[in-house]
Amino acid sequence: MRAADISDDISEVLLTEEQIHDKLAELAAQVAADYAGRDVVLVGVLKGAVMVMADFARHLPMHITMDWMAVSSYGASTRSSGVVQIRKDLDTDITGKDVLIVEDIIDSGLTLSWLLENFASRGAASVEVLALLRKPDAMKVEVDCRYVGFDIPNDFVIGYGLDYAEKYRNLRDVAVLAPHVYS
Ligand code: PRP
């Protein structure tokens, strides 16, 4: 018997690698126009945003700097409170900087809503959000997201940085996880 492939665990490809790259190129053109003449700090939220950051940033023609944060909620019971723990903080001082947070997905919106407040309190000149994916039906709090790639249904999606139990991040497409994997 052969070893299981990732494709065995997928019920449907939602977005192909090509669709994702086309969209990131389109968003990069908008960002380049909006931020012309300004210094932008791209902040990726680990780990899911790694692929989005790598591909989006390489579509940008202008100078940028890049930083990373790692955050996690305190646990299932407190997740709805939106309390977030910083596991890795920024290396750079964002006071007076134009910050663009780069995310793979907005699900409940709790992570971003906390991050937006946190960055504003550090004195950033501006803070905007770019998210490849957004699940409108899962959102618990409104998040002002200036650049959105795709609104998607409230399915369990994996790939292109998104995980299930830390796996599937290396899938090139975004896909729906087959129920047999988690049921
Ligand atoms: C995911 C994603 C966002 C967050 C969105 O990260 O990358 O940061 O969840 O969810 P929310 O809108 O409900 O707050 P996760 O905590 O799964 O960590 P990971 O990026 O390391 O996979």
Residues whose N, C-alpha, C, O or C-beta is under 5 A from the ligand:
A	BS01	PRP	V45 L46 K47 G48 A49 V71 D104 I105 I106 D107 S108 G109 L110 T111 L112 D163
